[in-house]
C-alpha cells in the first residue's frame, strides 16, 4: 500500500494579454481564457515510501526498543509485561502506522537497550523506534532523529535524608554515581571540573544499578533526571529515607528516537504525539503513570505533579531540544 503525503497544488492567476498594433489596423486581440483551477479536494500525486515506513510495509514488522527499569517510562512490571508512559506512546505509533499503511497486522519485535546501546542501535537501523527516557539534544542529532518532545526533566541528586547533602556544593570530595552514556554523566563531569569539587564519578550500567550503588553506600549521591529519581524512591524498600535535592542542573527534553533524516516516519510520530497532547490523552497517560499506583513492587506511586513546563508542552507540541 502506498503512503500518501498530500501537498498543496499550485494555483496560477489568469493572465490577460493585450496586444497593441502600433499604427496598424487590426481586430482587438482576443483575451486568453483563464486556466481552470483544480478543486481543493483533488488528490495529490502520491509520494513513494522511504525509510522506516517502506521497511514496515515490506516486512510487516517494526522493532521497538525497551528498557528493564526506566520507571515510569518504559519498564517491566510485576507481571513481566512491558509498560510505561513512553511505551504506550510507541504503541500509539504502531497503531497509526498500521492504519496509514492499511496493513491487516504489524508484528512488533522488541529489543532491550541500555543508555550505552540505544543510540547505536537506532543509528545502525536495528531499532525502528525507541521511546523511553532518552534526552534529545543537538549533539545526538548528528547520529539519530528525534520526535516531538513528550516530557521535560532536570538533572538532580538522590540522597539519603541524613546524608547532609542539600546542594551541589555539598558534593565536594564525595562519591557520586551516574548512569554511563547519559547526558547526566556529561553534565556532572563538566560541573566537577569547572567548580573543582573533587567528586569521584562512579558509572552505573543502568538505572537499577545507579540506585543500588547509592543504596548500598558505595556512593553518597546518585545523579539522574529528576523523574527517574522519583521513580527509584517509589521502588525503594524504605522510600521515606530518600530525598531528591539540588536545583535542576539543566532542563532536558525526552523524545522518541528514530532514524536520522527519515522525514516520512518522523511526520507520523510527531503527529501522534501532538494529537495525544491536544486531545488530553497525554494528560490522562500522565495521571496513570505518575499520579496513580503502577504494578511495580506490589504497587507504587511516583507522585510527581505535572510540571509547569509540561502544561506548556501540551498546549504547544514541538521538537526543540533545550541544548
Backbone as CSV, one residue per row, in Angstrom:
resi,resn,N_x,N_y,N_z,CA_x,CA_y,CA_z,C_x,C_y,C_z
1,UNK,0.855,-1.186,0.000,0.000,0.000,0.000,0.889,1.233,0.000
2,UNK,0.568,2.213,-0.795,1.357,3.432,-0.863,0.902,4.422,0.171
3,UNK,1.821,5.052,0.822,1.529,6.054,1.855,1.446,7.411,1.184
4,UNK,0.332,8.141,1.346,0.108,9.404,0.667,0.502,10.586,1.531
5,UNK,1.276,11.446,0.959,1.550,12.722,1.589,0.874,13.784,0.738
6,UNK,-0.100,14.535,1.254,-0.871,15.494,0.475,-0.165,16.837,0.439
7,UNK,0.150,17.266,-0.766,0.849,18.515,-0.942,-0.062,19.507,-1.655
8,UNK,-0.045,20.787,-1.256,-0.930,21.753,-1.902,-0.583,21.948,-3.359
9,UNK,-1.624,22.028,-4.259,-1.393,22.246,-5.684,-1.214,23.720,-5.958
10,UNK,-0.298,24.069,-6.814,-0.117,25.483,-7.120,-1.320,26.042,-7.865
11,UNK,-1.674,27.259,-7.550,-2.793,27.927,-8.225,-2.235,29.126,-8.981
12,UNK,-2.502,29.153,-10.237,-1.980,30.246,-11.082,-3.085,31.237,-11.435
13,UNK,-2.778,32.487,-11.309,-3.752,33.530,-11.667,-3.923,33.572,-13.176
14,UNK,-5.107,33.931,-13.595,-5.370,34.068,-15.042,-4.590,35.260,-15.581
15,UNK,-4.088,35.062,-16.773,-3.274,36.126,-17.379,-4.018,36.689,-18.586
16,UNK,-4.151,37.964,-18.646,-4.823,38.627,-19.783,-3.773,39.296,-20.666
17,UNK,-3.837,39.005,-21.932,-2.872,39.575,-22.877,-3.561,40.665,-23.707
18,UNK,-2.939,41.774,-23.777,-3.471,42.851,-24.628,-2.404,43.222,-25.648
19,UNK,-2.767,43.181,-26.868,-1.790,43.473,-27.927,-2.116,44.827,-28.573
20,UNK,-1.124,45.557,-28.768,-1.331,46.847,-29.444,-0.622,46.801,-30.797
21,UNK,-1.344,47.102,-31.837,-0.723,47.150,-33.168,-0.398,48.596,-33.492
22,UNK,0.818,48.998,-33.209,1.188,50.402,-33.380,1.080,50.842,-34.822
23,UNK,0.034,51.691,-35.107,-0.134,52.255,-36.453,-0.762,51.308,-37.425
24,UNK,-1.164,50.009,-36.972,-1.749,49.040,-37.894,-3.194,48.840,-37.540
25,UNK,-4.017,48.700,-38.520,-5.429,48.429,-38.286,-5.590,46.960,-38.076
26,UNK,-6.154,46.564,-36.936,-6.307,45.136,-36.632,-7.478,44.966,-35.709
27,UNK,-7.995,43.747,-35.690,-9.071,43.429,-34.779,-8.508,43.417,-33.365
28,UNK,-9.307,43.771,-32.377,-8.822,43.716,-30.997,-8.343,42.309,-30.651
29,UNK,-7.249,42.248,-29.914,-6.698,40.939,-29.542,-7.671,40.199,-28.638
30,UNK,-7.829,38.908,-28.904,-8.734,38.080,-28.086,-8.088,37.806,-26.737
31,UNK,-8.915,37.829,-25.697,-8.399,37.542,-24.363,-8.148,36.048,-24.213
32,UNK,-7.022,35.726,-23.563,-6.715,34.320,-23.315,-7.617,33.815,-22.208
33,UNK,-8.175,32.647,-22.384,-9.061,32.082,-21.380,-8.274,31.744,-20.115
34,UNK,-8.807,32.119,-18.953,-8.091,31.796,-17.709,-7.984,30.299,-17.517
35,UNK,-6.875,29.877,-16.892,-6.687,28.459,-16.617,-7.673,27.993,-15.574
36,UNK,-8.130,26.776,-15.725,-9.072,26.222,-14.774,-8.347,25.865,-13.474
37,UNK,-8.909,26.282,-12.356,-8.322,25.982,-11.057,-8.874,24.662,-10.564
38,UNK,-7.996,23.744,-10.211,-8.437,22.418,-9.764,-9.147,22.537,-8.432
39,UNK,-10.158,21.728,-8.211,-10.839,21.728,-6.913,-9.848,21.408,-5.802
40,UNK,-10.112,21.937,-4.604,-9.179,21.756,-3.481,-9.067,20.319,-3.032
41,UNK,-10.082,19.490,-3.384,-10.031,18.106,-2.928,-9.421,17.158,-3.951
42,UNK,-8.796,17.708,-4.981,-8.146,16.853,-5.969,-6.971,16.143,-5.326
43,UNK,-6.849,14.819,-5.473,-5.768,14.089,-4.822,-4.399,14.559,-5.290
44,UNK,-3.462,14.645,-4.363,-2.089,14.991,-4.722,-1.383,13.762,-5.272
45,UNK,-0.308,13.992,-5.970,0.470,12.874,-6.507,1.109,12.135,-5.340
46,UNK,0.947,10.831,-5.336,1.466,10.047,-4.218,2.989,10.049,-4.218
47,UNK,3.549,10.142,-3.023,4.996,10.094,-2.874,5.415,8.667,-2.523
48,UNK,6.498,8.184,-3.093,6.941,6.830,-2.772,7.385,6.735,-1.319
49,UNK,7.120,5.597,-0.702,7.537,5.383,0.679,9.042,5.205,0.762
50,UNK,9.603,5.734,1.829,11.040,5.595,2.063,11.281,5.228,3.521
51,UNK,12.515,4.923,3.847,12.929,4.723,5.227,12.130,3.696,5.995
52,UNK,11.780,4.045,7.223,11.129,3.114,8.144,9.769,2.658,7.638
53,UNK,8.989,3.566,7.071,7.655,3.195,6.585,7.746,2.171,5.456
54,UNK,8.696,2.343,4.561,8.882,1.374,3.476,9.293,0.017,4.052
55,UNK,10.153,0.038,5.052,10.612,-1.200,5.673,9.451,-1.928,6.348
56,UNK,8.587,-1.180,7.044,7.443,-1.797,7.716,6.465,-2.372,6.691
57,UNK,6.223,-1.627,5.610,5.332,-2.124,4.558,5.874,-3.417,3.935
58,UNK,7.166,-3.450,3.697,7.762,-4.595,3.005,7.909,-5.822,3.895
59,UNK,8.145,-5.614,5.185,8.396,-6.746,6.091,7.224,-7.075,7.007
60,UNK,6.328,-6.100,7.193,5.207,-6.315,8.117,5.626,-6.316,9.573
61,UNK,6.824,-5.778,9.853,7.327,-5.767,11.236,7.861,-4.388,11.613
62,UNK,7.882,-4.118,12.914,8.515,-2.919,13.456,9.250,-3.344,14.726
63,UNK,10.461,-2.829,14.917,11.263,-3.196,16.077,11.357,-2.011,17.029
64,UNK,10.892,-2.227,18.268,10.856,-1.184,19.275,11.893,-1.447,20.366
65,UNK,12.493,-0.380,20.863,13.424,-0.503,21.973,12.670,-0.558,23.295
66,UNK,13.139,-1.381,24.217,12.525,-1.487,25.544,13.590,-1.274,26.615
67,UNK,13.123,-0.962,27.819,14.012,-0.822,28.969,13.509,-1.739,30.072
68,UNK,14.419,-2.173,30.937,14.022,-3.065,32.012,13.467,-2.342,33.221
69,UNK,13.998,-1.129,33.503,13.623,-0.481,34.755,13.548,1.035,34.653
70,UNK,13.205,1.567,33.497,13.072,3.018,33.354,11.674,3.435,33.800
71,UNK,11.423,3.284,35.097,10.114,3.588,35.690,9.952,5.106,35.787
72,UNK,8.801,5.664,35.386,7.597,5.008,34.867,7.467,5.124,33.352
73,UNK,8.582,5.216,32.643,8.538,5.459,31.206,8.468,4.188,30.361
74,UNK,9.379,3.265,30.627,9.456,2.053,29.824,10.111,0.986,30.702
75,UNK,9.336,0.010,31.148,9.839,-0.924,32.157,9.033,-2.225,32.142
76,UNK,9.574,-3.240,32.803,8.857,-4.492,33.017,8.147,-4.411,34.359
77,UNK,6.833,-4.672,34.365,6.089,-4.599,35.620,6.147,-5.929,36.363
78,UNK,5.408,-6.036,37.445,5.455,-7.246,38.269,4.950,-8.479,37.526
79,UNK,4.158,-8.275,36.489,3.652,-9.397,35.683,4.586,-9.702,34.522
80,UNK,5.764,-9.062,34.521,6.766,-9.230,33.465,6.255,-8.756,32.104
81,UNK,5.383,-7.747,32.141,4.867,-7.150,30.915,5.470,-5.758,30.738
82,UNK,5.729,-5.416,29.467,6.272,-4.087,29.195,5.192,-3.041,29.438
83,UNK,5.559,-1.961,30.094,4.589,-0.918,30.423,5.305,0.420,30.471
84,UNK,4.529,1.484,30.656,5.115,2.802,30.848,4.533,3.882,29.959
85,UNK,4.728,5.107,30.389,4.263,6.307,29.693,4.804,6.347,28.260
86,UNK,6.108,6.175,28.112,6.730,6.212,26.780,6.376,4.980,25.963
87,UNK,6.289,3.836,26.631,5.947,2.598,25.936,4.570,2.711,25.293
88,UNK,3.628,3.339,25.975,2.284,3.483,25.405,2.287,4.440,24.212
89,UNK,3.163,5.438,24.234,3.298,6.316,23.069,3.755,5.503,21.859
90,UNK,4.732,4.623,22.078,5.219,3.763,20.997,4.095,2.884,20.444
91,UNK,3.218,2.404,21.323,2.095,1.573,20.882,1.127,2.367,20.012
92,UNK,0.917,3.651,20.359,0.041,4.501,19.539,0.637,4.698,18.154
93,UNK,1.958,4.810,18.088,2.624,4.959,16.796,2.408,3.717,15.943
94,UNK,2.540,2.546,16.549,2.323,1.289,15.816,0.908,1.246,15.260
95,UNK,-0.067,1.607,16.072,-1.460,1.605,15.624,-1.668,2.557,14.451
96,UNK,-1.042,3.721,14.523,-1.178,4.718,13.461,-0.531,4.242,12.160
97,UNK,0.652,3.656,12.254,1.338,3.151,11.065,0.516,2.047,10.411
98,UNK,-0.011,1.159,11.217,-0.852,0.070,10.711,-2.055,0.624,9.950
99,UNK,-2.667,1.660,10.501,-3.831,2.282,9.862,-3.443,2.997,8.571
100,UNK,-2.376,3.798,8.622,-1.960,4.574,7.454,-1.525,3.694,6.292
101,UNK,-0.855,2.603,6.611,-0.377,1.697,5.560,-1.408,0.647,5.175
102,UNK,-2.580,0.686,5.868,-3.666,-0.268,5.599,-3.167,-1.714,5.657
103,UNK,-2.426,-2.002,6.729,-1.921,-3.351,6.947,-2.854,-4.082,7.907
104,UNK,-3.146,-5.326,7.619,-4.024,-6.099,8.499,-3.338,-6.415,9.821
105,UNK,-1.998,-6.468,9.787,-1.261,-6.769,11.015,0.162,-6.237,10.904
106,UNK,0.693,-5.755,12.024,2.092,-5.358,12.109,2.702,-6.110,13.282
107,UNK,3.696,-6.926,13.008,4.353,-7.680,14.067,5.323,-6.777,14.813
108,UNK,5.163,-6.695,16.130,6.030,-5.858,16.957,7.142,-6.713,17.557
109,UNK,8.369,-6.408,17.174,9.535,-7.055,17.767,10.141,-6.081,18.773
110,UNK,10.702,-6.617,19.853,11.295,-5.759,20.879,12.746,-6.140,21.130
111,UNK,13.503,-5.162,21.572,14.903,-5.386,21.936,15.231,-4.487,23.117
112,UNK,15.692,-5.074,24.222,16.029,-4.269,25.398,17.333,-3.520,25.157
113,UNK,17.340,-2.247,25.539,18.514,-1.406,25.347,18.965,-0.825,26.680
114,UNK,20.166,-0.300,26.689,20.727,0.397,27.845,21.104,1.799,27.378
115,UNK,21.469,2.693,28.311,21.911,4.025,27.884,23.083,3.986,26.909
116,UNK,23.926,2.949,27.014,25.083,2.859,26.123,24.732,2.321,24.741
117,UNK,23.729,1.455,24.638,23.443,0.784,23.363,22.317,1.412,22.557
118,UNK,21.465,2.224,23.175,20.252,2.682,22.494,20.531,3.524,21.246
119,UNK,21.467,4.471,21.324,21.733,5.328,20.166,22.365,4.544,19.018
120,UNK,23.406,3.735,19.257,23.966,2.943,18.156,22.946,2.019,17.490
121,UNK,22.032,1.444,18.277,21.058,0.508,17.701,20.016,1.206,16.840
122,UNK,19.734,2.466,17.131,18.855,3.230,16.247,19.645,3.705,15.026
123,UNK,20.860,4.161,15.247,21.691,4.678,14.159,21.992,3.620,13.108
124,UNK,22.211,2.374,13.548,22.518,1.315,12.569,21.269,0.602,12.065
125,UNK,20.084,1.136,12.409,18.791,0.673,11.905,18.375,-0.703,12.416
126,UNK,18.974,-1.123,13.540,18.494,-2.342,14.204,17.134,-2.058,14.837
127,UNK,17.006,-0.884,15.454,15.742,-0.446,16.051,15.066,0.548,15.124
128,UNK,13.740,0.455,15.035,12.971,1.422,14.254,12.530,2.604,15.108
129,UNK,12.267,2.342,16.390,11.765,3.393,17.267,12.153,3.067,18.707
130,UNK,12.624,4.088,19.438,12.986,3.912,20.838,12.345,5.038,21.636
131,UNK,11.332,4.692,22.426,10.648,5.667,23.273,10.816,5.229,24.718
132,UNK,11.648,5.931,25.474,11.839,5.575,26.884,12.120,6.843,27.667
133,UNK,13.354,7.022,28.106,13.744,8.225,28.843,15.021,8.774,28.222
134,UNK,14.972,8.979,26.913,16.139,9.413,26.150,16.071,10.911,25.884
135,UNK,17.143,11.608,26.221,17.203,13.056,26.028,17.520,13.413,24.585
136,UNK,16.781,14.377,24.082,17.026,14.923,22.742,17.937,16.143,22.897
137,UNK,19.106,16.083,22.293,19.973,17.253,22.272,20.661,17.371,20.915
138,UNK,21.293,18.516,20.692,21.892,18.794,19.381,23.036,17.835,19.064
139,UNK,23.793,17.436,20.079,24.909,16.510,19.850,24.408,15.175,19.309
140,UNK,23.328,14.674,19.881,22.795,13.385,19.445,22.128,13.449,18.075
141,UNK,21.697,14.645,17.670,21.078,14.803,16.354,22.047,14.473,15.224
142,UNK,23.331,14.447,15.515,24.313,14.081,14.480,24.192,12.613,14.097
143,UNK,23.622,11.797,15.011,23.561,10.358,14.775,22.152,9.835,14.498
144,UNK,21.156,10.433,15.162,19.785,9.917,15.060,18.792,11.070,14.943
145,UNK,17.540,10.721,14.619,16.479,11.706,14.576,15.642,11.635,15.845
146,UNK,14.880,12.693,16.111,14.034,12.742,17.299,12.632,13.235,16.949
147,UNK,11.674,12.735,17.707,10.280,13.129,17.540,9.997,14.407,18.316
148,UNK,8.722,14.806,18.321,8.274,15.842,19.236,8.616,15.440,20.668
149,UNK,8.892,16.416,21.504,9.151,16.167,22.922,7.891,15.633,23.597
150,UNK,8.058,14.635,24.491,6.895,14.155,25.240,7.058,14.329,26.754
151,UNK,8.254,14.790,27.193,8.466,15.010,28.625,9.633,15.961,28.818
152,UNK,9.577,16.761,29.894,10.648,17.694,30.220,11.166,17.383,31.623
153,UNK,12.486,17.270,31.764,13.096,16.891,33.037,14.258,17.816,33.372
154,UNK,14.808,17.629,34.594,16.010,18.340,35.016,16.879,17.404,35.840
155,UNK,18.191,17.455,35.654,19.119,16.574,36.377,19.293,17.056,37.817
156,UNK,19.071,16.152,38.802,19.193,16.481,40.223,19.886,15.326,40.951
157,UNK,19.832,15.333,42.265,20.540,14.341,43.075,19.585,13.549,43.961
158,UNK,19.851,12.262,44.075,19.132,11.400,45.008,20.076,11.084,46.166
159,UNK,19.627,11.370,47.388,20.467,11.152,48.575,19.613,10.634,49.729
160,UNK,20.265,10.049,50.709,19.575,9.731,51.956,19.307,11.047,52.697
161,UNK,18.186,11.115,53.371,17.815,12.354,54.051,18.820,12.757,55.124
162,UNK,19.554,11.773,55.673,20.537,12.089,56.716,21.957,12.235,56.163
163,UNK,22.077,12.385,54.845,23.401,12.451,54.217,24.105,13.781,54.424
164,UNK,23.339,14.825,54.730,23.939,16.154,54.852,24.102,16.858,53.520
165,UNK,23.650,16.217,52.440,23.761,16.811,51.104,22.433,17.474,50.732
166,UNK,22.488,18.771,50.486,21.310,19.526,50.073,21.539,20.279,48.769
167,UNK,22.791,20.651,48.548,23.131,21.475,47.390,24.270,20.821,46.609
168,UNK,24.491,21.281,45.390,25.557,20.715,44.564,26.916,20.888,45.228
169,UNK,27.123,22.002,45.868,28.424,22.266,46.506,28.718,21.297,47.636
170,UNK,27.687,20.627,48.158,27.889,19.642,49.229,28.530,18.353,48.723
171,UNK,28.732,18.245,47.423,29.310,17.028,46.836,30.837,16.993,46.920
172,UNK,31.447,18.042,47.396,32.916,18.121,47.436,33.517,16.875,48.094
173,UNK,34.397,16.194,47.325,35.095,15.017,47.829,34.249,13.766,47.963
174,UNK,33.033,13.777,47.478,32.124,12.640,47.632,32.164,11.710,46.406
175,UNK,31.676,10.473,46.618,31.446,9.538,45.518,30.039,9.773,44.976
176,UNK,29.935,10.028,43.686,28.637,10.275,43.057,28.487,9.339,41.868
177,UNK,27.383,8.602,41.841,27.154,7.657,40.755,26.229,8.278,39.718
178,UNK,26.486,7.962,38.471,25.677,8.428,37.352,25.657,7.321,36.297
179,UNK,24.574,7.195,35.573,24.482,6.149,34.546,25.376,6.493,33.361
180,UNK,26.185,5.525,32.950,27.129,5.735,31.849,26.394,6.022,30.548
181,UNK,26.946,6.948,29.774,26.389,7.243,28.456,25.196,8.174,28.474
182,UNK,24.894,8.775,29.623,23.754,9.682,29.725,24.227,11.131,29.675
183,UNK,23.283,12.038,29.423,23.627,13.453,29.462,23.977,13.875,30.884
184,UNK,23.434,13.179,31.885,23.762,13.484,33.277,25.250,13.257,33.542
185,UNK,25.820,12.219,32.941,27.249,11.971,33.121,28.062,13.144,32.581
186,UNK,27.706,13.606,31.392,28.434,14.734,30.804,28.307,15.992,31.667
187,UNK,27.098,16.271,32.142,26.873,17.457,32.969,27.668,17.396,34.273
188,UNK,27.684,16.214,34.904,28.405,16.070,36.168,29.900,16.280,35.970
189,UNK,30.458,15.680,34.932,31.896,15.831,34.685,32.250,17.296,34.398
190,UNK,31.415,17.976,33.625,31.678,19.382,33.319,31.620,20.244,34.582
191,UNK,30.585,20.033,35.408,30.436,20.825,36.626,31.548,20.519,37.623
192,UNK,31.960,19.275,37.701,33.023,18.860,38.616,34.337,19.548,38.268
193,UNK,34.638,19.577,36.972,35.877,20.210,36.515,35.816,21.731,36.698
194,UNK,34.678,22.320,36.339,34.529,23.771,36.421,34.595,24.288,37.856
195,UNK,33.972,23.553,38.780,33.865,24.027,40.161,34.922,23.460,41.105
196,UNK,35.722,22.518,40.614,36.768,21.941,41.444,36.241,21.194,42.653
197,UNK,35.151,20.448,42.471,34.539,19.746,43.599,35.351,18.533,44.061
198,UNK,36.168,17.984,43.187,36.914,16.780,43.545,36.021,15.566,43.712
199,UNK,34.915,15.528,42.968,33.981,14.399,43.032,34.586,13.174,42.357
200,UNK,34.402,12.020,42.982,34.793,10.754,42.371,33.581,10.223,41.618
201,UNK,33.612,10.303,40.290,32.471,9.915,39.460,32.469,8.406,39.246
202,UNK,31.388,7.746,39.709,31.214,6.313,39.520,30.171,6.083,38.439
203,UNK,30.378,5.076,37.601,29.473,4.818,36.489,28.637,3.565,36.725
204,UNK,27.340,3.686,36.494,26.421,2.548,36.577,25.977,2.192,35.163
205,UNK,25.683,0.912,34.943,25.303,0.489,33.592,23.862,0.852,33.262
206,UNK,23.013,1.006,34.273,21.614,1.333,34.023,21.001,1.980,35.266
207,UNK,19.699,2.256,35.200,19.002,2.955,36.278,18.980,2.144,37.567
208,UNK,18.776,0.841,37.450,18.710,-0.009,38.642,20.043,-0.028,39.380
209,UNK,21.140,-0.181,38.637,22.461,-0.200,39.269,22.790,1.178,39.838
210,UNK,22.321,2.224,39.182,22.526,3.586,39.676,21.995,3.718,41.097
211,UNK,20.776,3.244,41.318,20.178,3.336,42.654,20.841,2.368,43.628
212,UNK,21.177,1.169,43.171,21.797,0.163,44.034,23.108,0.672,44.631
213,UNK,23.876,1.407,43.848,25.182,1.868,44.323,25.063,2.900,45.440
214,UNK,24.025,3.739,45.386,23.835,4.697,46.475,23.116,4.040,47.647
215,UNK,22.274,3.059,47.352,21.546,2.343,48.406,22.489,1.531,49.282
216,UNK,23.534,0.956,48.654,24.477,0.120,49.395,25.648,0.915,49.975
217,UNK,25.657,2.224,49.742,26.676,3.063,50.346,27.947,3.245,49.538
218,UNK,28.016,2.645,48.353,29.213,2.831,47.527,29.306,4.263,47.005
219,UNK,28.164,4.929,46.915,28.128,6.338,46.526,27.267,7.093,47.529
220,UNK,27.600,8.355,47.745,26.821,9.176,48.675,25.649,9.878,47.982
221,UNK,25.705,9.932,46.663,24.624,10.569,45.903,24.547,9.936,44.521
222,UNK,23.351,9.952,43.959,23.136,9.473,42.597,22.574,10.620,41.774
223,UNK,23.197,10.891,40.645,22.718,11.955,39.768,21.977,11.334,38.597
224,UNK,20.797,11.896,38.314,19.964,11.370,37.234,18.860,12.393,36.964
225,UNK,18.112,12.200,35.907,16.958,13.056,35.652,15.981,12.932,36.816
226,UNK,15.436,14.068,37.240,14.634,14.080,38.464,13.500,13.068,38.478
227,UNK,12.809,12.917,37.357,11.677,11.993,37.341,12.128,10.550,37.533
228,UNK,13.305,10.198,37.043,13.848,8.850,37.250,14.167,8.654,38.728
229,UNK,14.687,9.695,39.380,14.998,9.608,40.803,13.731,9.400,41.627
230,UNK,12.665,10.101,41.274,11.388,9.898,41.975,10.897,8.468,41.770
231,UNK,11.119,7.932,40.585,10.737,6.548,40.326,11.531,5.574,41.174
232,UNK,12.828,5.854,41.364,13.661,4.990,42.201,13.220,5.043,43.663
233,UNK,12.859,6.223,44.140,12.370,6.338,45.514,11.090,5.528,45.687
234,UNK,10.205,5.601,44.706,8.941,4.862,44.784,9.173,3.363,44.878
235,UNK,10.264,2.887,44.270,10.557,1.448,44.274,11.414,1.017,45.457
236,UNK,11.917,1.971,46.232,12.821,1.651,47.349,12.099,0.889,48.459
237,UNK,12.852,0.094,49.221,12.265,-0.646,50.346,11.762,0.306,51.429
238,UNK,12.474,1.429,51.613,12.068,2.431,52.606,12.080,3.807,51.938
239,UNK,11.043,4.116,51.171,11.001,5.381,50.414,11.187,6.620,51.281
240,UNK,10.742,6.561,52.530,10.805,7.721,53.419,12.234,8.107,53.796
241,UNK,13.215,7.246,53.490,14.603,7.551,53.837,15.308,8.396,52.778
242,UNK,14.640,8.626,51.632,15.310,9.235,50.487,14.730,10.594,50.136
243,UNK,15.570,11.396,49.460,15.121,12.725,49.042,15.802,13.099,47.724
244,UNK,15.124,13.947,46.949,15.695,14.496,45.715,16.057,15.946,46.006
245,UNK,17.343,16.297,45.815,17.822,17.630,46.194,18.594,18.283,45.052
246,UNK,18.931,19.548,45.269,19.682,20.296,44.264,18.765,20.896,43.217
247,UNK,19.008,22.150,42.862,18.224,22.750,41.778,18.580,22.035,40.478
248,UNK,17.643,21.912,39.540,17.938,21.219,38.283,19.165,21.823,37.600
249,UNK,20.133,20.967,37.284,21.351,21.456,36.644,21.075,21.926,35.225
250,UNK,20.146,21.280,34.555,19.786,21.675,33.189,18.445,21.049,32.850
251,UNK,17.672,21.741,32.051,16.421,21.178,31.571,16.690,20.367,30.315
252,UNK,16.004,19.243,30.206,16.201,18.367,29.057,14.862,17.887,28.531
253,UNK,14.850,17.595,27.246,13.634,17.141,26.580,13.733,15.660,26.253
254,UNK,12.757,14.875,26.700,12.679,13.469,26.309,11.879,13.365,25.011
255,UNK,12.363,12.524,24.108,11.674,12.306,22.830,11.944,10.892,22.355
256,UNK,11.159,10.436,21.392,11.401,9.135,20.778,12.538,9.274,19.767
257,UNK,13.393,8.263,19.715,14.467,8.241,18.722,14.045,7.439,17.504
258,UNK,14.460,7.921,16.327,14.223,7.225,15.071,15.405,7.488,14.152
259,UNK,15.358,6.915,12.977,16.491,7.074,12.058,16.677,8.528,11.646
260,UNK,17.889,8.916,11.470,18.209,10.277,11.050,17.692,10.532,9.638
261,UNK,17.129,11.713,9.430,16.648,12.158,8.110,15.534,11.278,7.552
262,UNK,14.748,10.679,8.421,13.602,9.865,7.988,12.334,10.718,8.131
263,UNK,12.158,11.660,7.192,11.110,12.674,7.308,9.702,12.082,7.342
264,UNK,9.448,11.055,6.550,8.102,10.480,6.489,7.704,9.856,7.828
265,UNK,8.578,9.058,8.396,8.256,8.398,9.664,8.185,9.415,10.796
266,UNK,9.090,10.385,10.793,9.072,11.433,11.820,7.742,12.187,11.796
267,UNK,7.226,12.464,10.599,5.956,13.188,10.494,4.828,12.411,11.162
268,UNK,4.850,11.089,11.020,3.824,10.246,11.645,3.963,10.272,13.163
269,UNK,5.183,10.057,13.660,5.407,10.022,15.107,5.083,11.376,15.736
270,UNK,5.520,12.453,15.095,5.232,13.797,15.605,3.726,14.041,15.702
271,UNK,3.000,13.623,14.675,1.555,13.850,14.649,0.845,13.049,15.737
272,UNK,1.296,11.829,15.974,0.708,11.013,17.040,0.871,11.715,18.384
273,UNK,2.083,12.186,18.683,2.352,12.839,19.967,1.571,14.143,20.091
274,UNK,1.560,14.936,19.025,0.846,16.219,19.072,-0.644,16.011,19.320
275,UNK,-1.232,15.034,18.655,-2.663,14.787,18.827,-2.975,14.242,20.223
276,UNK,-2.073,13.436,20.781,-2.267,12.949,22.148,-2.261,14.118,23.135
277,UNK,-1.411,15.104,22.881,-1.330,16.259,23.767,-2.555,17.163,23.616
278,UNK,-2.931,17.426,22.389,-4.058,18.327,22.130,-5.392,17.733,22.590
279,UNK,-5.519,16.418,22.520,-6.785,15.764,22.853,-6.970,15.528,24.349
280,UNK,-5.892,15.673,25.119,-5.959,15.382,26.545,-5.532,13.963,26.885
281,UNK,-5.244,13.155,25.859,-4.841,11.764,26.110,-3.513,11.699,26.853
282,UNK,-2.585,12.623,26.545,-1.283,12.599,27.206,-1.424,12.931,28.688
283,UNK,-2.323,13.852,29.013,-2.556,14.173,30.414,-3.127,12.968,31.161
284,UNK,-4.022,12.239,30.506,-4.582,11.018,31.095,-3.486,9.988,31.327
285,UNK,-2.576,9.886,30.367,-1.457,8.953,30.480,-0.536,9.363,31.628
286,UNK,-0.339,10.670,31.800,0.480,11.172,32.902,-0.131,10.765,34.242
287,UNK,-1.431,10.960,34.371,-2.118,10.594,35.618,-1.960,9.102,35.899
288,UNK,-2.042,8.291,34.863,-1.939,6.838,35.007,-0.573,6.412,35.535
289,UNK,0.496,7.038,35.042,1.843,6.562,35.379,2.582,7.380,36.438
290,UNK,2.145,8.612,36.690,2.870,9.440,37.648,2.072,9.739,38.916
291,UNK,0.762,9.672,38.842,-0.067,10.052,39.989,-0.919,8.905,40.516
292,UNK,-0.821,7.740,39.908,-1.586,6.569,40.336,-0.624,5.413,40.603
293,UNK,-1.113,4.381,41.277,-0.276,3.203,41.538,0.002,2.457,40.246
294,UNK,1.250,2.053,40.090,1.635,1.228,38.949,2.078,-0.138,39.479
295,UNK,2.026,-1.137,38.623,2.271,-2.514,39.047,3.767,-2.819,39.134
296,UNK,4.420,-2.185,40.100,5.846,-2.390,40.358,6.027,-2.569,41.857
297,UNK,6.721,-3.630,42.246,6.983,-3.919,43.665,5.698,-3.915,44.492
298,UNK,4.678,-4.516,43.940,3.421,-4.641,44.656,2.513,-3.440,44.557
299,UNK,2.954,-2.398,43.858,2.136,-1.211,43.687,2.767,0.014,44.306
300,UNK,3.336,0.884,43.468,3.963,2.111,43.959,3.430,3.302,43.171
301,UNK,3.559,4.481,43.765,3.141,5.711,43.100,4.333,6.658,43.023
302,UNK,4.657,7.116,41.817,5.773,8.050,41.651,5.461,9.363,42.353
303,UNK,4.229,9.835,42.219,3.787,11.012,42.957,4.428,12.312,42.536
304,UNK,4.642,12.505,41.246,5.240,13.741,40.739,4.174,14.545,40.001
305,UNK,3.734,15.685,40.564,2.717,16.512,39.905,3.180,16.983,38.530
306,UNK,2.242,17.322,37.673,2.582,17.776,36.329,3.371,19.080,36.417
307,UNK,4.625,19.114,35.931,5.405,20.359,35.966,4.803,21.410,35.035
308,UNK,5.038,22.675,35.332,4.507,23.761,34.510,4.983,23.651,33.064
309,UNK,6.235,23.240,32.870,6.749,23.093,31.507,5.976,22.038,30.716
310,UNK,5.434,21.053,31.408,4.637,20.031,30.726,3.308,20.611,30.253
311,UNK,2.680,21.448,31.082,1.439,22.089,30.658,1.675,22.926,29.408
312,UNK,2.804,23.632,29.380,3.139,24.437,28.206,3.344,23.552,26.980
313,UNK,3.975,22.407,27.190,4.227,21.482,26.091,2.919,20.912,25.549
314,UNK,1.985,20.579,26.428,0.688,20.055,25.993,-0.017,21.050,25.069
315,UNK,0.155,22.340,25.364,-0.507,23.374,24.551,0.224,23.623,23.238
316,UNK,1.531,23.474,23.265,2.333,23.784,22.075,3.370,22.685,21.808
317,UNK,2.934,21.544,21.284,3.869,20.442,20.990,4.970,20.908,20.011
318,UNK,6.194,20.459,20.264,7.304,20.830,19.400,8.443,19.840,19.545
319,UNK,9.417,19.946,18.672,10.551,19.001,18.714,11.863,19.721,19.007
320,UNK,11.806,20.817,19.781,13.010,21.610,20.043,13.738,21.117,21.287
321,UNK,15.031,20.827,21.178,15.815,20.438,22.363,16.168,21.666,23.176
322,UNK,16.540,21.459,24.445,16.957,22.569,25.291,18.425,22.881,25.131
323,UNK,19.193,21.932,24.590,20.634,22.155,24.449,21.157,21.400,23.239
